[in-house]
């Protein structure tokens, strides 16, 4: 027993010596390097509140400028319309249409002819909180400018921002530029716009099966009834009037908005002037991506933006890009060619 105990003691002792003094520490597992998380790149662009187009960061700090532009035959072709972000079209008087063109991320150096204001143009652009550029106006138009409180930049009080050109006769020869308007606006403290734009998509999506290849609006007569042809290569609508392309004076380019909208609303006349209902609800036709959507427009107050919804009540989002809005007096005034 003594010998066995001695042998067991030796075995145990050797084992303890091996365990504590000879056995190497097991290799330590090196910690996996922490993954390098790269910070996402800072965005360099943002969506324009006027058009939805991507513009450099900070571009939305620029005020929106809305300009009254003539459309009588003596004013054609106009300048600046091709660069506008949003254009409203309505009858000013005697069946003659007139435009209000809003600019922000584009700053053309030749815009006109500039003409007078009517009250409904004020109401239509009021959600943009723009600098409103005009040459006089009807009594109701001037009163509406004051009542709504837009930033007024009238030719009469800001003559240095305008010029009469010699190749046209008055009153069809009053022109301006973004630079001149900016200078005049800054002098009056007009440097910002608390603008609310239309609901926009992130990007356009042309339809593989267009159902609106052309559209006509019956406003007053041949000289003023616009026609739009869908262009698949550019996913835009080429505008014509008086039977020929509606072009820009200097570039010769045909106007080609990405979105065309017909606002159907109550229309009447008071003397020679037009009267439009600009708030409430009504039918709307929206043309984009080669298709037409009939829906409902809602404008709850003068300074509230138009909201467009489809038959199911779902908001209709507009393509980024130039948007042309025409005021029409009845459903029959809209003719669609599939």
NORTAUR-V495128 format. One record per residue. SS is DSSP state (@ for helix, = for strand, . for the rest). OMEGA is omega in radians with two decimals (none if undefined). Layout:
ss:omega
SS:OMEGA
SS:OMEGA
This chain:
ss:omega
.:-3.13
@:3.13
@:3.14
@:-3.14
@:3.13
@:3.14
@:3.13
@:3.12
@:3.10
@:-3.13
@:-3.12
@:3.13
@:3.10
@:3.13
@:3.13
@:3.10
@:3.14
@:-3.04
@:-3.02
@:-3.00
@:-3.05
@:-3.10
.:3.12
.:3.03
.:3.10
.:3.14
.:3.12
.:3.09
.:3.10
.:-3.13
.:3.10
.:3.13
.:3.12
.:3.13
.:3.12
.:-3.14
.:3.14
.:3.07
.:3.12
.:3.14
.:3.11
.:3.12
.:3.12
.:3.14
=:3.06
=:-3.12
=:3.06
.:3.10
.:3.11
.:-3.02
.:-3.04
.:3.10
.:3.08
=:-3.14
=:3.13
=:3.09
.:-3.13
.:-3.10
@:3.14
@:3.08
@:-3.14
.:3.09
.:3.04
.:3.12
=:-3.12
=:-2.96
=:3.06
=:-3.09
=:-3.06
=:3.06
.:3.01
.:3.13
@:-3.13
@:-3.11
@:-3.00
.:-0.20
.:-3.13
.:3.10
=:3.07
.:-3.07
@:-3.09
@:-3.11
@:-3.09
.:3.10
.:3.11
=:3.13
=:3.01
=:-3.12
=:3.11
=:3.10
=:-3.13
=:-3.13
=:3.04
.:-3.13
.:-3.11
=:3.14
=:3.12
=:-3.10
=:2.82
=:-3.06
=:-3.11
=:-3.08
=:2.97
.:-3.05
.:3.04
.:-3.09
.:-3.13
.:-3.09
.:3.14
.:-3.03
=:3.08
=:-0.02
.:3.13
=:-3.14
.:-2.92
.:-3.04
=:2.96
.:-3.00
@:-3.06
@:3.05
@:3.08
@:-3.12
@:-3.05
@:-3.09
@:-3.09
@:3.13
@:3.09
@:-3.08
.:-2.98
.:2.81
=:-3.02
=:-3.04
=:-3.09
=:3.06
.:-3.11
.:3.14
=:3.03
.:3.12
@:3.13
@:3.14
@:3.13
@:3.11
@:-3.14
@:3.07
@:3.14
@:-3.06
@:-3.12
@:3.07
.:3.08
.:3.14
=:-2.97
=:3.07
=:-3.09
=:3.09
@:-3.06
@:-3.11
@:-3.08
.:-3.02
@:-3.10
@:-3.13
@:-3.08
=:3.05
=:3.04
=:3.13
.:-3.02
.:-3.08
.:3.03
.:-3.11
.:-3.12
.:0.09
.:-3.03
.:-2.99
.:-3.13
=:-3.06
=:3.12
=:3.07
.:3.11
@:-3.12
@:3.14
@:3.12
@:3.11
@:-3.12
@:3.14
@:-3.13
@:3.14
@:3.13
@:3.11
.:3.13
.:3.11
.:-3.03
.:-3.12
.:3.01
.:3.05
.:-2.91
.:2.96
.:-3.10
.:3.06
.:2.98
.:-3.04
=:2.94
.:3.02
.:3.12
.:-3.13
.:-3.13
.:-3.11
.:-3.13
.:3.04
.:-3.14
.:-3.12
.:3.09
.:3.11
.:-3.10
.:3.13
=:3.09
=:3.08
=:3.04
=:3.11
.:-3.08
.:-3.11
.:-3.09
.:-3.02
.:-3.07
.:-2.99
.:3.14
.:-3.09
=:3.07
=:3.13
=:3.07
=:3.12
=:3.08
=:-3.14
.:-3.12
.:-3.13
.:-3.07
.:-3.14
=:-3.13
=:-3.12
=:-3.04
=:3.04
=:2.98
=:-3.08
.:3.04
.:3.13
=:-3.11
=:3.07
.:-2.98
=:3.03
.:-3.05
.:-2.99
.:-3.07
.:-3.06
.:-3.10
.:3.08
=:3.11
.:-3.01
=:3.13
=:3.07
.:-3.10
=:3.04
=:-3.08
=:2.99
=:3.06
=:3.11
=:-3.06
.:3.11
.:-3.13
=:3.06
=:3.09
=:3.07
=:-2.95
.:3.11
.:-3.01
=:3.11
=:3.04
=:3.12
=:2.96
.:-3.02
.:3.08
.:-3.10
=:3.13
=:3.11
=:3.14
=:3.07
=:2.97
=:-3.14
=:-3.12
=:3.07
=:3.13
.:-3.14
.:-3.09
=:3.06
=:3.04
=:3.03
=:-3.10
=:-3.11
=:2.99
=:3.08
=:3.05
=:-2.94
.:3.14
.:-3.07
.:-3.10
.:3.08
.:-3.12
.:3.02
.:2.97
=:-3.11
=:3.12
=:3.13
.:-3.06
.:3.13
.:-3.13
.:-3.14
.:3.13
=:3.06
.:3.13
.:-3.09
=:3.03
.:2.93
.:3.08
.:-3.11
.:-3.10
=:-3.10
=:-3.09
=:-3.14
=:3.10
=:-3.14
=:-3.00
.:-3.12
.:3.08
@:-3.13
@:-3.12
@:-3.11
=:3.11
=:-3.07
=:3.05
=:-3.10
.:none
